[in-house]
Amino acid sequence: MTATDKPVVIFGGGGFVGRQVAQELLSRGYRVRIAQRTPRLAMSVRSLGNMGQTQFVSVDITDPDQVAAALQGAAAAVNLVGLLKGDFRAAHVVGAENIALAARAAGLDALVQISAIGADIGSLSGYGKTKAQGEAAVRAAFPKATIIRPSIIFGRDDGFTNRFAQLIATGASVPLVHIVPVIRGTTRFQPVHVGDVAKAIALAVAEPGKHGGETYELGGPDVITLAEINKWIAAQIGRECNFLPVPDGAAKALATVTGFLPGAPITRDQFFMLLSDNVVSPGAKGFDTFGIRPAPMAALAPAWLEQYQRHGRFGSAARA
């Protein structure tokens, strides 16, 4: 699908991944329409394109009429809406189905549904279970949808490397202690850069005849445990600390008792997600199909992790 006057609607386009997807599509000449509950939070996207190339619309994806209105006159849609806590079913199943049904009714050329590695109807995690249910609802309503399942996504504004760096910096600064607890340190991840994910999404939009009806799992070039990620980040920011493995029983109890509180280190649902590795399945279609060579975290993350050094970007860190 070539760039036309018809926009590509990005549901959740003002978020961390959404902004990158918008930038990728804008750079390819597409018009984009950012659809989310609070459009003013996405206004930074406007500066990424030319005048008139970006539109904004307020949408509650659980409301079919609002979704249909957002897709009016569109050529394609990307659904990036996802929650790590809250009403998973409303966001991941009801909303996804509404978008797929409206996309079919509007005769869209392409629909890209962003899911996640770990989506599984039998998952103990509400997140993983509803992501799988959402995939099924989308596939039933819009069979030619492209489903993309990324591993954990990293980037300059992520909630992944920055979160761990902040926790490490805080723990390492406690006098005489320097202890940083690690929950499920043996769980394996395949961190993938947000820019690479955005490129794959843009290609799925541009080539629905090639990618429609397919499911892709996107992971970076390295498989690394959560404990290894913590140690690597600590080395990058020059923080010496002792990592304390938290037993599963204690971690589950902590998540159950405090997980509902704002700023809690982990929710009960996130604990269940960590019980399974977050890596690309053997034989799954991935970046190779898009002709993308994903970048390793070690090549990009140091550029923004330097802010967590003791003296910011002017400090020194032992590179590892």
PyMOL commands that set and color helices and strands:
alter all, ss='L'
color gray80, all
select helices_A, chain A and resi 16-27+39-48+64-70+88-106+126-141+161-172+194-206+208-211+226-236+248-258+268-273+287-290+297-300+302-308+312-314
alter helices_A, ss='H'
color red, helices_A
select strands_A, chain A and resi 8-11+32-36+54-58+76-79+110-114+146-150+153-154+179-183+188-189+192-193+215-218+224-225+242-246
alter strands_A, ss='S'
color yellow, strands_A
deselect
rebuild
show_as cartoon
